[in-house]
Amino acid sequence: MNRVTARSQWRCVLLAGLILCLWRGPVEAARSYTITQTPALGTQLVMGSTVSFTYRITNTNTGSNTGERIYEMRFRLPGTGTIFSSTTAAPAGWTRTAYSTTSVTFRATSWANAIATGTFKDFTIIMVMRTTSANVNETLRDIRARYTTTTTGPPFSRLSSLTTNNPGSWALRALAATIQITDTSNNPISSVQSGGSFKVIITVTNRSSSTQSSIVVGNGGNRPVATVGAPPAGPAPYPKVTLNSPTPVYSPNPLTLAPGATGTITFTYTTSAAAPNPDSGTVTFSFYVRNSTGSATSINPITSGSLNVNTPSASLSVNPLCVYLGQNFTVTMTLTNSAPNAIINVTPTLTPSVGAPIVLDAGTVPNPNPAPPNGPIPASNSGTFLFTWVYQVNGGTAGDTFGFTGSASGTEQGTGTPRSTLTTTSPTVTRAGFTTTIDPPSTNASSTNQELTWSFTNQGCNEVKAVSLSIPPGWLWGGDAYSLVEKAAGTFVETWTVSGTNPVVFNAPVGDEMIIGGSGEFRLVFTAVPSAPETSTFTRIITDINNASATLNMPFTVDPFNTGGLNQADTESYREDFR
């Protein structure tokens, strides 16, 4: 924090015709303000980055100056290359009255908005950090405050100005660096089994204006610092994560980067599954990088996310991943144990997504079956243990998605150490279906030659190969049928064949199945309909190429004879449609 004060230190009086002035040192009355920078003074920043700074200006006037308010603030840079962004805006109640890349001025829009004694105003300044050849520390050139007692402003009458030289500070770093924990195939991970291996990949970018040579991790041994911690998985010595001391792999090697170039430093670690205490806990890594001379570094420290090291591990699978209304599917939790002893008394937990349109049909079923109650999970990767649940889709609409999370806990046999898996997430499950309409939606009793069209879009799991329509009592199909099906995007065919009389089944020739996302129309002409009003029910069954079916009972209204309008709203439907 900077504090700026202007005080009167002379006291003058008229005595016997003479002006007598005495030096009194500091007195109570003074104009002053404080400056607080966010982020904190000396914060490390990467060259070339755009950073938002907030400067809080607090009016700390005392004595006879307490009635004065700060009505104008000016911020200036030294002109070394760091600049103010043109997006810098005035705070509420103030306006930006002047702007250049090295100077910005704000002024209050009223006396009420000026900074009164004991109050503050936050000024947010957007700066673009400069690029230079090596690390460098920077400050502002100055900050100036102006005071007034003009209660009717603007315009304001200026009483005085106070300037702070070289306020604020930040430290520019020449190298940008990030850290990522992955499996050995470079896929990001947040957990690994005891005894498993993983990589720590540090990516370095040279943000300076000069080539930086032989870049390494600057911590001891040129490796990141590993910090172990977690809620204990059991009694001492937990939490415990034992890591090897890997040799860094540089790309390029040596890691010498021209301005703007990027390279990596990779470390491959291995955890321990050795008896009697396999690793269990979390580990994070912190580091910084530097060039060969130390004149160019990254921010220090940079810290990774947390990696969980645990035994046993759990994973979830779902079969199938696309299901229709009324269809069953199976969720399987696979537990694997890397501890030297079996894990017994295992309790699994499975939680569906909130609002999932499903109901539990059967579960929890241990597999292999029969097996000792809830385990044991075999030791030292000698096998796995499964739990299965069977669910059924009982609601929702086509296109709904959901999933599951799960975990398991138990006790290590022989040691009594509590063991638990991390929470794992299943793949996404899709509730598929076919939203079907009948056109027209109703007809009159005793109608003849009534055409009905069933239309739908394939929101199913696969291409559709068959559509079955069951005809309710009182309806007489005369044998006329027609279909128009989208076999490829924008390509429709009339090649589906018809078999049966009740149900009437439309079948696709090989290669002419309805594509996912495609649409289709299926028409039947009825020579007779029920003679009395009723609600008839047609049953529509759609079958995909994997023989999975979706059944829907579709009510249809038969109105009294000679009510409403024409039975066929589309008067352009003629018999020649069925050619």
C-alpha positions as CSV (number, residue, x, y, z in Angstrom):
1,M,0.0,0.0,0.0
2,N,1.2,3.5,-0.9
3,R,0.3,6.5,1.2
4,V,0.7,10.1,-0.1
5,T,0.4,13.1,2.3
6,A,0.8,16.9,1.9
7,R,1.1,18.8,5.2
8,S,1.7,22.4,6.3
9,Q,4.7,22.5,8.6
10,W,5.1,26.4,9.1
11,R,3.1,28.5,11.6
12,C,3.1,32.3,10.9
13,V,1.7,35.1,13.1
14,L,1.7,38.9,13.0
15,L,3.6,40.2,16.1
16,A,4.4,43.9,16.7
17,G,4.2,44.7,13.0
18,L,6.4,41.7,12.1
19,I,5.5,38.3,10.5
20,L,6.9,35.6,12.7
21,C,7.0,32.0,11.2
22,L,7.9,29.1,13.3
23,W,8.7,25.5,12.1
24,R,6.3,23.2,13.9
25,G,6.9,19.8,12.1
26,P,3.9,17.8,11.0
27,V,0.5,19.0,11.9
28,E,-2.9,17.4,11.9
29,A,-4.4,18.9,8.7
30,A,-3.3,17.1,5.5
31,R,-4.4,15.9,2.1
32,S,-3.6,12.2,1.7
33,Y,-4.8,9.0,0.0
34,T,-3.7,5.4,0.0
35,I,-3.3,3.0,-3.0
36,T,-4.0,-0.7,-2.8
37,Q,-3.2,-2.9,-5.8
38,T,-4.9,-6.1,-6.8
39,P,-3.3,-8.5,-7.6
40,A,-0.8,-8.1,-4.8
41,L,2.4,-6.1,-5.2
42,G,5.1,-8.1,-6.9
43,T,2.7,-10.6,-8.4
44,Q,4.4,-12.8,-11.1
45,L,2.9,-12.4,-14.6
46,V,3.8,-13.9,-18.0
47,M,5.2,-11.6,-20.7
48,G,2.7,-10.7,-23.4
49,S,-0.3,-11.5,-21.1
50,T,-3.3,-9.2,-20.7
51,V,-3.9,-8.5,-17.0
52,S,-6.6,-6.7,-15.1
53,F,-5.3,-4.6,-12.2
54,T,-7.6,-2.9,-9.6
55,Y,-6.3,0.1,-7.8
56,R,-8.3,1.1,-4.7
57,I,-7.9,4.8,-3.9
58,T,-9.0,5.7,-0.4
59,N,-9.3,9.4,0.6
60,T,-7.5,9.7,4.0
61,N,-7.6,13.5,4.4
62,T,-7.4,14.8,7.9
63,G,-8.2,18.1,9.8
64,S,-9.4,21.0,7.8
65,N,-8.9,19.0,4.5
66,T,-11.6,16.4,5.4
67,G,-14.2,18.3,3.4
68,E,-12.2,18.0,0.2
69,R,-13.0,15.2,-2.3
70,I,-10.9,13.5,-5.0
71,Y,-12.6,14.2,-8.3
72,E,-9.9,13.1,-10.8
73,M,-7.4,10.3,-11.0
74,R,-4.6,9.8,-13.5
75,F,-2.6,6.6,-14.0
76,R,0.6,6.6,-16.1
77,L,3.1,3.9,-17.3
78,P,6.8,4.6,-17.8
79,G,6.7,3.8,-21.5
80,T,8.9,0.7,-21.5
81,G,6.6,-1.4,-23.5
82,T,3.8,-2.4,-21.2
83,I,0.6,-0.5,-22.2
84,F,-2.9,0.3,-21.1
85,S,-5.6,-1.5,-23.1
86,S,-8.2,0.7,-24.8
87,T,-10.8,-1.5,-23.1
88,T,-10.0,0.1,-19.8
89,A,-13.3,1.7,-18.6
90,A,-14.2,4.1,-15.9
91,P,-15.9,2.9,-12.7
92,A,-19.6,3.7,-12.1
93,G,-20.1,7.4,-11.5
94,W,-16.9,8.3,-13.3
95,T,-15.9,8.9,-16.9
96,R,-12.7,8.3,-18.8
97,T,-11.6,11.8,-19.9
98,A,-8.3,11.0,-21.5
99,Y,-6.6,7.9,-22.9
100,S,-3.3,6.8,-24.4
101,T,-1.4,3.6,-24.2
102,T,0.7,5.1,-21.3
103,S,-1.8,7.4,-19.6
104,V,-5.5,7.2,-18.6
105,T,-7.5,9.8,-16.7
106,F,-10.9,9.4,-14.9
107,R,-13.2,12.1,-13.6
108,A,-16.2,12.0,-11.3
109,T,-19.5,12.8,-12.9
110,S,-20.8,14.6,-9.8
111,W,-19.8,15.8,-6.3
112,A,-21.7,12.8,-4.9
113,N,-19.5,10.4,-6.9
114,A,-16.2,12.0,-6.0
115,I,-14.2,10.2,-3.3
116,A,-15.1,11.7,0.1
117,T,-12.8,11.4,3.1
118,G,-13.0,7.9,4.6
119,T,-14.3,6.3,1.4
120,F,-12.7,4.7,-1.6
121,K,-13.2,4.0,-5.3
122,D,-11.8,1.0,-7.3
123,F,-10.3,1.7,-10.7
124,T,-9.8,-1.3,-12.9
125,I,-6.9,-0.9,-15.4
126,I,-6.4,-3.4,-18.2
127,M,-2.7,-3.7,-19.1
128,V,-0.9,-5.7,-21.8
129,M,2.4,-6.8,-20.5
130,R,5.5,-6.1,-22.6
131,T,8.0,-8.6,-24.0
132,T,11.6,-8.3,-23.3
133,S,14.7,-10.6,-23.3
134,A,14.6,-11.7,-19.6
135,N,12.7,-11.5,-16.4
136,V,12.1,-7.9,-15.3
137,N,10.2,-6.0,-12.5
138,E,7.9,-3.2,-13.3
139,T,5.9,-0.4,-11.7
140,L,3.5,2.3,-12.8
141,R,5.2,5.7,-13.5
142,D,2.9,7.6,-11.2
143,I,-0.7,8.0,-9.9
144,R,-2.1,11.5,-9.5
145,A,-5.1,12.6,-7.4
146,R,-6.9,16.0,-7.7
147,Y,-9.0,17.5,-4.9
148,T,-12.0,19.9,-4.9
149,T,-14.7,21.4,-2.8
150,T,-16.9,22.3,-5.7
151,T,-20.2,20.7,-4.7
152,T,-21.9,21.7,-8.0
153,G,-19.4,20.1,-10.4
154,P,-18.6,19.3,-13.0
155,P,-16.8,21.5,-13.8
156,F,-14.8,21.2,-10.6
157,S,-12.4,23.8,-9.3
158,R,-9.1,22.2,-8.5
159,L,-7.6,22.9,-5.1
160,S,-4.5,20.7,-5.2
161,S,-2.9,17.6,-6.7
162,L,-1.0,14.8,-5.1
163,T,1.2,12.5,-7.1
164,T,2.7,9.1,-6.1
165,N,5.8,8.1,-8.1
166,N,6.4,4.4,-9.0
167,P,3.4,3.0,-7.3
168,G,2.3,-0.7,-7.7
169,S,4.6,-3.4,-8.9
170,W,4.6,-6.7,-10.8
171,A,7.2,-9.2,-11.9
172,L,7.3,-10.2,-15.6
173,R,8.4,-13.8,-16.3
174,A,9.9,-14.8,-19.7
175,L,8.6,-18.4,-19.8
176,A,5.0,-19.6,-19.7
177,A,4.5,-23.1,-18.3
178,T,1.6,-25.5,-17.6
179,I,1.5,-29.0,-16.1
180,Q,-0.7,-32.0,-17.0
181,I,-0.9,-35.4,-15.3
182,T,-1.7,-38.2,-17.8
183,D,-1.7,-41.9,-18.2
184,T,1.2,-43.5,-20.1
185,S,-0.8,-42.9,-23.4
186,N,-0.9,-39.1,-22.7
187,N,-4.6,-39.1,-21.7
188,P,-5.4,-36.7,-18.8
189,I,-6.2,-38.6,-15.6
190,S,-7.2,-37.8,-12.0
191,S,-6.5,-41.2,-10.5
192,V,-4.2,-44.2,-10.8
193,Q,-4.1,-47.6,-9.1
194,S,-1.4,-48.4,-6.6
195,G,1.5,-49.9,-8.6
196,G,0.4,-48.0,-11.7
197,S,2.4,-45.6,-13.8
198,F,1.6,-42.1,-15.0
199,K,3.2,-39.1,-16.7
200,V,3.7,-35.5,-15.6
201,I,4.0,-33.4,-18.8
202,I,5.3,-29.8,-18.5
203,T,4.7,-27.6,-21.5
204,V,6.9,-24.5,-21.8
205,T,6.5,-21.6,-24.1
206,N,9.1,-18.9,-24.6
207,R,7.2,-15.6,-24.2
208,S,10.4,-13.4,-24.3
209,S,12.0,-11.6,-27.2
210,S,15.2,-13.7,-27.1
211,T,16.0,-17.4,-27.6
212,Q,16.2,-19.2,-24.2
213,S,18.6,-22.1,-24.0
214,S,18.7,-25.4,-22.1
215,I,15.4,-24.9,-20.2
216,V,15.0,-27.2,-17.2
217,V,12.8,-27.6,-14.1
218,G,14.4,-25.3,-11.6
219,N,13.5,-27.4,-8.5
220,G,16.0,-29.8,-6.9
221,G,17.1,-32.6,-9.1
222,N,15.4,-30.8,-12.0
223,R,12.2,-32.5,-11.1
224,P,8.8,-31.2,-9.8
225,V,8.3,-31.3,-6.0
226,A,5.7,-34.0,-5.1
227,T,3.4,-33.3,-2.1
228,V,1.5,-36.2,-0.6
229,G,-1.8,-35.7,1.2
230,A,-5.3,-36.9,1.5
231,P,-7.9,-38.0,3.9
232,P,-6.2,-41.2,5.3
233,A,-7.2,-44.4,3.6
234,G,-6.4,-46.3,6.8
235,P,-4.1,-46.2,9.9
236,A,-0.5,-45.1,9.7
237,P,1.5,-45.0,7.4
238,Y,-1.4,-43.6,5.3
239,P,-1.7,-41.4,3.4
240,K,1.3,-42.8,1.5
241,V,2.5,-42.4,-2.1
242,T,5.9,-43.7,-3.0
243,L,7.4,-42.4,-6.3
244,N,10.5,-43.2,-8.2
245,S,12.9,-40.5,-9.4
246,P,12.4,-40.3,-13.2
247,T,14.8,-38.8,-15.7
248,P,13.3,-35.9,-17.6
249,V,12.7,-36.3,-21.3
250,Y,13.0,-33.1,-23.2
251,S,11.4,-32.3,-26.5
252,P,13.3,-30.8,-28.2
253,N,16.5,-32.0,-26.6
254,P,18.1,-29.8,-25.3
255,L,15.0,-27.7,-24.6
256,T,16.1,-24.5,-26.4
257,L,13.3,-22.3,-27.6
258,A,13.1,-19.4,-30.0
259,P,10.7,-16.6,-29.2
260,G,7.1,-18.0,-29.3
261,A,8.3,-21.6,-29.5
262,T,6.9,-24.4,-27.3
263,G,8.5,-27.6,-26.0
264,T,7.8,-30.2,-23.3
265,I,9.5,-31.9,-20.3
266,T,8.1,-35.3,-19.5
267,F,8.5,-37.4,-16.3
268,T,7.2,-41.0,-16.0
269,Y,6.4,-41.9,-12.4
270,T,5.5,-45.3,-10.9
271,T,3.6,-45.9,-7.6
272,S,4.1,-48.8,-5.2
273,A,1.8,-51.7,-4.6
274,A,4.3,-53.5,-2.4
275,A,3.1,-55.3,0.7
276,P,2.2,-54.7,3.4
277,N,1.3,-51.1,2.6
278,P,0.5,-50.3,-1.0
279,D,0.2,-46.6,-1.9
280,S,-3.0,-44.9,-1.1
281,G,-3.4,-41.1,-1.0
282,T,-3.1,-38.1,-3.2
283,V,-0.2,-36.4,-4.8
284,T,0.3,-32.9,-6.3
285,F,3.3,-31.5,-8.1
286,S,4.7,-28.0,-8.0
287,F,7.6,-26.6,-10.1
288,Y,9.1,-23.7,-12.1
289,V,11.3,-23.7,-15.1
290,R,14.3,-21.6,-15.9
291,N,16.9,-21.2,-18.7
292,S,20.6,-22.1,-18.3
293,T,21.5,-18.8,-16.6
294,G,18.3,-18.3,-14.5
295,S,17.7,-15.0,-16.1
296,A,14.4,-16.3,-17.7
297,T,12.0,-18.3,-15.6
298,S,8.3,-19.1,-15.3
299,I,6.0,-18.2,-12.5
300,N,7.1,-19.9,-9.3
301,P,5.5,-22.1,-8.1
302,I,3.1,-23.6,-10.6
303,T,1.0,-26.4,-9.1
304,S,-0.8,-29.4,-10.7
305,G,-4.2,-30.8,-10.0
306,S,-4.4,-33.6,-7.5
307,L,-3.8,-37.2,-8.5
308,N,-5.5,-39.9,-6.5
309,V,-3.5,-43.1,-5.9
310,N,-5.8,-45.8,-4.6
311,T,-6.7,-49.5,-4.3
312,P,-9.0,-50.9,-5.4
313,S,-10.2,-49.2,-8.5
314,A,-13.7,-49.1,-9.9
315,S,-15.1,-48.6,-13.4
316,L,-18.6,-48.5,-14.8
317,S,-19.9,-49.8,-18.1
318,V,-23.5,-49.9,-19.5
319,N,-24.9,-52.3,-22.1
320,P,-26.5,-51.2,-24.3
321,L,-25.8,-47.4,-24.3
322,C,-28.9,-46.7,-26.4
323,V,-32.2,-47.9,-25.1
324,Y,-35.9,-47.6,-25.9
325,L,-38.9,-47.1,-23.6
326,G,-39.6,-50.3,-21.8
327,Q,-36.2,-51.8,-22.6
328,N,-33.9,-53.2,-20.0
329,F,-30.2,-52.5,-19.8
330,T,-27.3,-53.6,-17.5
331,V,-24.9,-51.4,-15.5
332,T,-21.7,-53.2,-14.4
333,M,-19.2,-52.1,-11.8
334,T,-15.8,-53.7,-12.3
335,L,-13.6,-53.7,-9.2
336,T,-9.8,-54.4,-9.4
337,N,-7.5,-54.7,-6.5
338,S,-3.8,-54.0,-6.6
339,A,-3.2,-54.6,-2.8
340,P,-1.3,-57.7,-1.8
341,N,-4.3,-58.9,0.2
342,A,-7.9,-59.5,-0.9
343,I,-10.5,-57.0,0.0
344,I,-13.6,-58.3,1.7
345,N,-17.0,-57.0,2.9
346,V,-17.3,-54.8,-0.2
347,T,-20.2,-52.4,-0.5
348,P,-20.9,-50.8,-3.8
349,T,-22.8,-47.6,-4.4
350,L,-24.5,-46.7,-7.7
351,T,-26.3,-43.4,-8.2
352,P,-28.3,-42.5,-11.4
353,S,-28.3,-39.0,-12.8
354,V,-31.0,-36.8,-11.3
355,G,-34.2,-37.2,-13.2
356,A,-33.1,-40.2,-15.2
357,P,-36.2,-41.9,-16.7
358,I,-35.5,-45.3,-15.3
359,V,-36.5,-47.8,-12.7
360,L,-34.4,-50.5,-11.0
361,D,-35.4,-53.9,-12.3
362,A,-32.9,-56.0,-10.5
363,G,-29.7,-55.4,-8.4
364,T,-27.3,-55.6,-6.8
365,V,-26.0,-58.9,-8.2
366,P,-22.5,-60.0,-7.4
367,N,-20.7,-61.7,-10.3
368,P,-19.1,-64.3,-10.3
369,N,-22.1,-65.9,-8.7
370,P,-22.2,-67.7,-6.4
371,A,-19.5,-65.9,-4.5
372,P,-18.7,-65.1,-0.9
373,P,-20.9,-62.2,0.2
374,N,-19.6,-59.0,-1.3
375,G,-16.2,-60.2,-2.2
376,P,-13.4,-60.9,-1.8
377,I,-11.8,-58.9,-4.6
378,P,-8.7,-61.0,-5.4
379,A,-5.4,-59.6,-4.5
380,S,-2.6,-58.2,-6.6
381,N,-4.4,-57.8,-9.9
382,S,-5.1,-61.6,-10.0
383,G,-8.7,-60.9,-11.0
384,T,-11.7,-58.6,-10.8
385,F,-15.0,-58.7,-9.1
386,L,-18.2,-57.4,-10.7
387,F,-21.5,-56.0,-9.4
388,T,-24.4,-55.7,-11.8
389,W,-27.7,-53.8,-11.8
390,V,-30.5,-54.1,-14.3
391,Y,-32.6,-51.0,-15.1
392,Q,-35.5,-50.4,-17.3
393,V,-36.4,-47.1,-19.2
394,N,-39.9,-46.1,-17.9
395,G,-40.3,-42.6,-19.1
396,G,-38.6,-39.6,-20.7
397,T,-38.6,-38.5,-24.3
398,A,-36.5,-39.5,-27.3
399,G,-33.0,-37.8,-27.0
400,D,-32.9,-37.7,-23.2
401,T,-29.5,-38.7,-21.8
402,F,-28.4,-39.8,-18.4
403,G,-25.6,-41.7,-16.6
404,F,-24.4,-43.1,-13.3
405,T,-21.7,-42.5,-10.7
406,G,-20.4,-45.3,-8.5
407,S,-17.9,-46.3,-5.9
408,A,-17.2,-49.2,-3.5
409,S,-15.6,-49.7,-0.1
410,G,-14.4,-52.6,1.8
411,T,-11.7,-54.0,4.2
412,E,-8.3,-55.4,3.4
413,Q,-8.2,-59.0,4.5
414,G,-5.5,-59.7,7.2
415,T,-4.7,-56.0,8.0
416,G,-8.2,-54.7,8.5
417,T,-7.3,-51.5,6.6
418,P,-10.3,-49.7,5.2
419,R,-10.2,-49.6,1.4
420,S,-12.3,-47.5,-1.0
421,T,-12.4,-46.7,-4.6
422,L,-12.7,-43.2,-6.1
423,T,-16.0,-42.2,-7.5
424,T,-16.2,-43.2,-11.2
425,T,-18.6,-42.1,-13.9
426,S,-20.3,-44.3,-16.5
427,P,-20.6,-43.5,-20.2
428,T,-23.6,-41.5,-21.2
429,V,-26.8,-43.5,-21.9
430,T,-29.3,-42.2,-24.5
431,R,-33.1,-42.8,-24.3
432,A,-34.0,-43.4,-27.9
433,G,-37.4,-43.4,-29.5
434,F,-39.6,-42.5,-32.3
435,T,-42.1,-39.7,-31.9
436,T,-45.0,-40.8,-34.1
437,T,-48.1,-38.9,-35.3
438,I,-51.2,-40.1,-37.1
439,D,-52.7,-37.9,-39.8
440,P,-55.6,-37.1,-39.7
441,P,-55.9,-37.3,-35.9
442,S,-59.6,-38.4,-36.0
443,T,-62.3,-39.6,-38.4
444,N,-66.1,-40.0,-38.5
445,A,-67.8,-43.3,-37.8
446,S,-68.8,-45.3,-40.8
447,S,-66.3,-43.5,-43.0
448,T,-65.1,-45.4,-46.1
449,N,-61.7,-45.4,-47.9
450,Q,-60.2,-43.6,-44.9
451,E,-56.4,-43.0,-45.4
452,L,-54.2,-42.8,-42.3
453,T,-50.5,-41.8,-42.3
454,W,-48.1,-42.7,-39.6
455,S,-45.0,-40.3,-39.6
456,F,-41.9,-40.3,-37.5
457,T,-38.3,-39.3,-37.4
458,N,-35.7,-41.9,-36.5
459,Q,-34.3,-40.9,-33.0
460,G,-33.5,-44.5,-32.4
461,C,-30.3,-46.4,-31.8
462,N,-29.7,-47.7,-35.3
463,E,-31.2,-47.7,-38.8
464,V,-34.8,-48.8,-38.9
465,K,-35.6,-52.0,-40.9
466,A,-39.3,-52.6,-40.2
467,V,-42.5,-50.9,-39.1
468,S,-45.4,-53.0,-37.8
469,L,-49.0,-51.6,-37.5
470,S,-51.6,-53.6,-35.6
471,I,-55.2,-52.8,-36.6
472,P,-57.9,-52.5,-33.9
473,P,-61.3,-54.2,-34.2
474,G,-63.9,-52.5,-36.4
475,W,-61.3,-51.3,-38.9
476,L,-61.0,-53.0,-42.3
477,W,-57.8,-52.6,-44.3
478,G,-58.4,-53.0,-48.0
479,G,-54.8,-53.9,-48.9
480,D,-53.6,-50.5,-50.1
481,A,-50.3,-49.4,-48.5
482,Y,-47.6,-46.9,-49.3
483,S,-44.3,-45.9,-47.7
484,L,-41.8,-43.1,-48.3
485,V,-38.5,-43.5,-46.4
486,E,-35.3,-41.5,-46.1
487,K,-32.5,-44.0,-46.8
488,A,-29.8,-41.3,-47.0
489,A,-29.8,-37.6,-46.2
490,G,-32.3,-36.0,-48.6
491,T,-32.8,-39.3,-50.5
492,F,-36.2,-41.0,-50.2
493,V,-37.3,-44.4,-51.5
494,E,-40.7,-46.2,-52.0
495,T,-39.1,-49.6,-52.1
496,W,-40.3,-51.0,-48.7
497,T,-42.4,-54.1,-49.1
498,V,-45.6,-54.9,-47.2
499,S,-46.6,-58.3,-45.7
500,G,-49.4,-59.5,-43.4
501,T,-52.9,-58.3,-42.8
502,N,-52.9,-57.7,-39.1
503,P,-50.4,-56.6,-38.2
504,V,-49.4,-54.9,-41.5
505,V,-45.6,-55.0,-41.6
506,F,-43.4,-52.7,-43.8
507,N,-40.0,-54.2,-44.4
508,A,-36.9,-52.5,-45.9
509,P,-34.9,-54.1,-48.6
510,V,-31.2,-54.4,-47.7
511,G,-29.6,-51.0,-48.2
512,D,-32.8,-49.1,-48.0
513,E,-33.2,-48.9,-44.2
514,M,-34.2,-45.6,-42.6
515,I,-31.1,-43.7,-41.5
516,I,-30.7,-42.3,-38.0
517,G,-32.2,-38.8,-38.1
518,G,-34.2,-39.7,-41.2
519,S,-37.9,-39.5,-41.6
520,G,-40.6,-41.8,-43.0
521,E,-44.3,-42.0,-43.8
522,F,-46.4,-45.2,-43.7
523,R,-49.9,-45.1,-45.1
524,L,-52.8,-47.5,-45.0
525,V,-56.3,-47.1,-46.6
526,F,-59.2,-48.5,-44.7
527,T,-62.3,-49.5,-46.6
528,A,-64.3,-49.4,-43.4
529,V,-64.0,-47.9,-39.9
530,P,-66.0,-48.5,-36.7
531,S,-69.7,-47.6,-37.1
532,A,-70.0,-46.0,-33.7
533,P,-67.9,-43.4,-31.9
534,E,-65.0,-44.8,-30.0
535,T,-61.3,-44.5,-29.2
536,S,-59.5,-47.1,-31.2
537,T,-55.9,-48.1,-30.4
538,F,-53.3,-48.9,-33.0
539,T,-50.1,-50.6,-31.9
540,R,-47.0,-49.4,-33.7
541,I,-43.8,-51.4,-33.4
542,I,-40.5,-50.1,-34.9
543,T,-37.6,-52.5,-35.2
544,D,-34.0,-51.4,-35.9
545,I,-31.2,-53.4,-37.6
546,N,-30.1,-54.9,-34.3
547,N,-33.6,-56.3,-33.8
548,A,-34.3,-53.9,-30.9
549,S,-37.9,-52.8,-30.9
550,A,-39.9,-49.8,-29.6
551,T,-43.7,-50.4,-29.1
552,L,-46.2,-47.6,-28.8
553,N,-50.0,-47.9,-28.4
554,M,-51.5,-44.9,-30.2
555,P,-55.2,-43.9,-29.5
556,F,-57.3,-42.7,-32.4
557,T,-60.6,-40.9,-32.1
558,V,-63.7,-42.0,-34.1
559,D,-66.3,-39.2,-34.0
560,P,-70.0,-39.6,-34.5
561,F,-71.1,-39.8,-38.1
562,N,-71.5,-36.6,-40.0
563,T,-69.8,-34.4,-37.4
564,G,-66.9,-31.9,-37.9
565,G,-65.5,-31.3,-41.3
566,L,-64.3,-33.5,-44.1
567,N,-62.6,-36.8,-43.0
568,Q,-59.7,-36.1,-45.2
569,A,-58.2,-32.7,-44.6
570,D,-55.8,-33.0,-47.5
571,T,-58.2,-33.2,-50.5
572,E,-55.2,-33.9,-52.7
573,S,-54.8,-37.5,-51.5
574,Y,-56.0,-39.6,-54.4
575,R,-55.9,-43.3,-55.2
576,E,-53.1,-42.7,-57.7
577,D,-50.8,-42.1,-54.7
578,F,-50.7,-45.8,-54.3
579,R,-49.0,-46.7,-57.6
